[in-house]
Amino acid sequence: MIKRYAATARSLLLAACLAGPSFAAEDEALKKDLTAVIALQGLPCGQVEAVKVNAENNYTCRCKDGNRYRVYLNTVGRLVVEKQN
């Protein structure tokens, strides 16, 4: 079951990364995708309010509840969500 969640999360992140230029609708879709990725990792967020693109496949997210996360693909292609202070 956890493998299925991880595969779903990777798919969502990959889809978000391939979305192209950031238009308002695509920005909202990226926020929803990252909200789902964080939730699938079992971390509290509620809803992503803001996203900063650090690099390709590397995002910093701020949630409505005040939590901040870095979401990225590591060198072996695994999705990583790290809580930021």
N, C-alpha and C positions, 0 to 999 in steps of 0.2 A: 504494500500500500504506500509506504514512504517513497519507494522508487517511482511509483506512478505520479506522486505529488512533485517529486524532483524533476521528472521528465516534463510535466505540465509547466512547472515554473520556468525551466530552461526554454521551452517552446514559447512561452509568453515573452520572456526577455529577448529572445532572438527576433520574434515578430516586432517587438518595440524597436529594436536596433535597426531593423531593415526598413523602418517606416519612412525614411528619407527626411526631407526638410521639416522643420518644426512649425507647423501651422496650428492654429488654435484647436481644431478638432483632433489633430494628431497628438497635440500636447495633452489634451484631456484623455485620449486613449492610452498614452504612455503612463499618465498618472494612475489610471485604473489598472493597467498591467502591473505596475510596480506595487500598487496596493495589494494585488492578488499574490504576487511573489513573496512579499513580506508576510502576509497572512499564512501562506503555505509553509513558511518556515516556522510558524508558531509564535511569531513575535507580535507584540501589541503595536497597532498603528491607527486603526480606524479608517483613515483615508489620507492619501498623500495629497498635500497642499501645494508643494513646490518641488521642482526637480532641477538639479544642476547637472549638466553633462560634463563630466570630468575628462573623459576620453571615450573612444569607441568601446561599447559594452561596459561602461563604468559610470555610475550615477550616484549622486548624493541626494537623498530624499528627506523632506521635512513633512512630518505627519501633523494632522490636526491636534492630536493629543500632546504634541511637543517633542516626541521622539524623533531622532534623526538617524538615518541608516545609510550606509554605503552598500550599493548593490552592484556586483560585477561578476564577470566570468574570469576564473583563474586560468593559469597557463595550461591546465589539463582539460579545460572546457567545463568545469563544474561551476554552478551558480553559488555565489557566496553572498550572504547578507551579514554585514557587521554593524553593530550598534555604535553610533558616534556619541561623544560627550558634548 
